[in-house]
Amino acid sequence: MKHRPLTGAITALATPFRHEAVDHDGLCKLVEFQIKAGINGLVPVGTTGESPTLDHAEHLDVIRAVIAAARGRVPVIAGTGSNSTAEAVDLTRLSHEAGADAMLVVAPYYNKPSQEGLFRHFAAIADTTDRPIILYSIPGRCGIEIGVPVVERLRAKYAHVRWIKEAGGSVDRVDQLKQALGADITVLCGDDSLTLPFMAVGAEGVISVASNLLAREVVQLVRLAGAGDYARARRLHQKLYPVFRACFLEPNPVPIKAALARAGIIGSAEVRLPLTELTPANEKILFAALAAIGR
């Protein structure tokens, strides 16, 4: 398989539910909405896709459904991370077989391995596929950061491990990675509100939550920043910033699902426990922020 660029505006897809089951019709509608808006890639079953509460069969069904719905028009980056190395290897292998273009693999959560454990975990996954692996560092959820030396070791050993999604909230991390690896690492922002500053210091796109609804706007923001048109990019960022913030008033993907349901893109804002529906107070803030930008 020829590897396609994994840069630009990429959506971390929400997984629509209806009566506690995955809403496959709603999922296909969401994929089509994304592609028509010009999105550069799709990530099924990341955190935004509620991977912690999908069982193994559902997890793979969603990945296969997104691959089928995308029909090769954009890269599909399957979320295959786990705090069990064996499970992550299995999900990666099965996603490879299903035709995923790449895999997004989060750092193991809860068990907090050493940096050597992180290296061996990702190495075992990299040995399972020759397709691109995007490392995913999100210490706020995992309790551990993927250290720059680990990224360097993985990059030196595996040609297909040259991407990282950075969701630690630190622009400095982008500088650290670029100082260490330069063009040998592609950094993707993991926080919508930091897309512009991350790209200003070398990131090459974003894996976005807000783009579930604001796909055209996030695509435009990334294009402007990528072209070095920071004046226009800053104005667009400032316009979108209240929505970016409102999308995280409660745990992701609760707010973005409420926004998608309100827009009629998915049929329900339903989430699975332990997540709960958006509170009325935060719903008011979110919808006001959307109304302010004409959405």
C-alpha positions in Angstrom: 0.0 0.0 0.0 1.4 3.4 -0.9 1.4 5.7 2.1 -0.6 8.9 1.8 0.2 12.2 3.6 -1.0 12.2 7.2 -1.0 15.9 7.6 -3.5 18.8 7.5 -6.9 18.8 9.2 -7.9 15.3 10.4 -11.1 14.6 12.3 -11.2 12.4 15.5 -14.6 11.0 14.7 -17.4 10.8 17.2 -19.2 7.4 17.3 -23.0 8.0 17.0 -25.2 5.8 19.2 -28.9 5.1 19.0 -30.6 3.2 21.9 -27.1 2.1 23.3 -26.0 0.6 20.0 -23.6 2.0 17.4 -25.7 4.0 14.8 -24.0 2.9 11.6 -26.2 5.1 9.4 -25.3 8.1 11.5 -21.6 7.2 11.3 -21.7 6.9 7.5 -23.6 10.3 7.3 -20.9 11.9 9.5 -18.1 10.4 7.3 -19.8 11.8 4.2 -20.2 15.2 5.8 -16.5 15.3 6.6 -15.3 14.3 3.1 -17.6 16.8 1.4 -16.2 19.5 3.7 -12.6 18.8 2.5 -11.2 17.0 5.5 -7.7 15.5 5.1 -8.2 12.3 7.1 -10.4 10.5 9.6 -9.7 8.8 12.9 -12.3 6.3 14.0 -12.3 5.0 17.6 -10.0 7.4 19.2 -11.0 8.9 22.5 -13.6 11.1 20.7 -15.0 7.8 19.3 -15.5 6.5 22.9 -13.2 3.7 22.4 -13.1 2.9 26.2 -16.7 1.8 26.1 -16.8 0.0 22.8 -16.3 -3.7 23.0 -13.8 -5.4 20.8 -16.3 -6.4 18.1 -17.8 -2.9 18.0 -14.4 -1.3 17.9 -13.5 -3.2 14.8 -16.9 -2.8 13.2 -16.6 1.0 13.5 -13.2 0.9 11.9 -14.4 -1.3 9.0 -17.5 0.9 8.6 -15.5 4.1 8.3 -13.1 2.5 5.8 -16.0 1.3 3.7 -17.8 4.7 3.9 -14.6 6.6 3.0 -14.0 4.5 -0.1 -10.4 5.5 -0.3 -11.2 9.2 -0.7 -9.2 10.2 2.5 -6.9 8.2 4.7 -8.5 6.3 7.6 -6.3 6.2 10.7 -7.6 3.5 13.0 -7.4 4.0 16.8 -5.8 0.8 18.0 -4.2 1.8 21.3 -4.7 0.0 24.6 -3.0 -0.4 27.9 -2.6 -4.0 27.1 0.2 -4.5 24.5 -1.4 -7.8 23.4 -4.7 -6.1 22.7 -3.1 -3.2 20.9 -1.2 -5.6 18.7 -4.3 -7.5 17.9 -6.3 -4.3 17.1 -3.5 -3.1 14.9 -3.2 -6.4 13.0 -7.0 -6.6 12.4 -7.2 -2.9 11.3 -4.3 -3.5 8.9 -6.2 -6.5 7.5 -9.3 -4.3 7.2 -7.5 -1.8 5.0 -6.7 1.0 7.5 -4.2 3.5 6.0 -2.5 4.1 9.4 -2.9 3.5 13.1 -3.2 6.0 16.0 -1.7 4.4 19.1 -2.1 6.1 22.5 0.3 5.6 25.3 -0.8 2.9 27.8 -3.0 4.4 30.4 -3.5 3.6 34.1 -0.6 1.1 34.4 2.0 3.9 33.9 4.9 1.9 32.3 8.5 3.1 32.4 9.9 4.7 29.3 11.6 1.4 28.5 8.2 -0.2 28.8 6.7 2.4 26.4 9.4 1.7 23.9 8.8 -2.1 24.0 5.0 -1.5 23.8 5.2 0.6 20.7 7.9 -1.6 19.2 5.7 -4.7 19.5 2.9 -2.8 17.7 5.3 -1.5 15.0 6.4 -5.1 14.4 2.8 -6.0 13.6 2.4 -3.7 10.5 4.3 -1.8 7.9 1.7 1.0 7.7 2.2 4.3 9.4 1.9 4.5 13.2 1.0 7.8 14.8 2.1 7.8 18.4 -0.4 9.6 20.7 0.9 11.4 23.8 -1.8 12.7 26.1 -0.4 12.6 29.7 -3.6 14.2 31.1 -5.5 11.0 30.3 -2.7 8.5 30.4 -0.7 9.7 33.4 2.5 9.4 31.3 4.2 11.2 28.5 6.0 9.6 25.6 9.5 10.9 26.2 11.4 12.4 23.3 14.2 9.8 23.7 11.6 7.0 23.2 10.4 8.8 20.0 14.0 9.0 18.8 14.6 5.3 19.4 11.4 4.3 17.7 12.1 6.6 14.7 15.6 5.1 14.4 14.3 1.6 14.3 11.1 1.9 12.3 10.6 3.9 9.1 6.9 3.8 9.6 6.9 5.5 13.0 7.4 9.1 12.1 4.3 10.8 13.4 3.1 11.9 16.8 -0.1 13.4 18.0 0.8 15.9 20.8 -2.0 16.5 23.3 -0.1 17.6 26.3 -0.9 21.3 25.9 2.7 22.3 25.5 4.1 24.3 22.5 7.5 23.6 24.0 7.1 19.9 23.2 6.8 20.6 19.5 10.1 22.5 19.8 11.7 19.6 21.7 10.6 17.1 19.1 11.7 19.2 16.2 15.1 20.0 17.8 15.7 16.3 18.3 14.3 14.9 15.0 13.7 17.8 12.6 12.0 16.7 9.4 12.1 13.1 10.6 9.1 13.7 12.8 5.7 14.9 11.8 3.8 16.5 14.8 0.0 16.8 14.8 -1.7 19.0 17.3 -4.1 17.2 19.6 -5.9 20.3 21.0 -8.0 22.5 18.7 -7.2 25.7 20.6 -3.5 25.1 20.1 -3.5 24.3 16.4 -2.2 27.7 15.4 0.6 28.1 17.9 1.7 24.5 17.3 1.8 25.0 13.6 3.8 28.2 14.1 6.6 26.2 15.6 6.5 23.3 13.2 3.4 21.1 13.6 1.9 20.0 10.3 -1.8 19.8 11.2 -4.3 18.8 13.8 -6.3 15.8 14.8 -9.4 17.8 15.7 -12.5 17.3 17.8 -14.2 20.5 16.7 -13.9 19.5 13.0 -16.6 16.9 13.6 -18.9 19.9 13.1 -16.6 22.7 11.9 -14.8 20.7 9.3 -14.6 23.5 6.7 -13.4 26.0 9.2 -10.7 23.8 10.7 -9.5 22.9 7.2 -9.2 26.6 6.4 -7.4 27.4 9.6 -4.8 24.7 8.9 -4.4 25.7 5.3 -3.8 29.3 6.3 -1.3 28.4 8.9 0.5 25.9 6.6 0.8 28.7 4.0 2.3 31.0 6.5 -0.6 33.4 6.3 -0.7 34.0 10.1 -2.6 37.2 10.0 -5.7 35.5 8.5 -5.1 32.4 10.4 -5.1 34.4 13.7 -8.3 36.1 12.8 -10.0 32.7 12.1 -8.5 31.2 15.2 -9.9 34.1 17.3 -13.3 33.6 15.8 -13.4 29.9 16.5 -11.7 29.9 19.9 -14.9 30.2 22.0 -16.2 27.1 20.2 -12.9 25.3 20.7 -13.1 26.0 24.4 -16.8 25.2 24.7 -16.1 21.7 23.1 -14.3 20.8 26.3 -16.6 22.3 28.9 -17.3 18.6 29.8 -15.4 15.5 29.0 -15.0 14.9 25.3 -17.1 13.9 23.2 -20.1 15.0 25.3 -20.2 18.6 23.9 -19.3 17.8 20.3 -22.0 15.1 20.2 -24.6 17.6 21.5 -23.5 20.1 18.7 -23.6 17.4 16.0 -27.1 16.3 17.1 -28.4 19.9 17.2 -27.1 20.4 13.6 -28.8 17.2 12.5 -25.6 15.5 11.4 -26.1 12.6 13.8 -29.5 11.6 15.2 -28.7 11.6 18.9 -26.3 13.1 21.4 -26.2 9.8 23.2 -23.0 8.8 25.1 -22.2 5.8 27.1 -21.7 5.6 30.8 -19.6 6.7 32.6 -20.1 9.8 30.4 -23.4 11.6 30.8 -25.4 14.1 28.7 -24.3 17.7 28.5 -25.7 19.8 31.4 -28.2 22.6 30.5 -25.8 25.3 31.7 -23.0 24.1 29.5 -25.3 23.4 26.6 -26.3 27.1 26.7 -22.7 28.2 26.5 -21.9 25.8 23.7 -24.9 26.7 21.6 -24.3 30.4 22.1 -20.7 30.1 21.0 -21.9 28.2 17.9 -24.6 30.8 17.2 -22.0 33.6 17.4 -20.2 32.1 14.3 -23.4 31.4 12.5 -23.7 27.7 13.4 
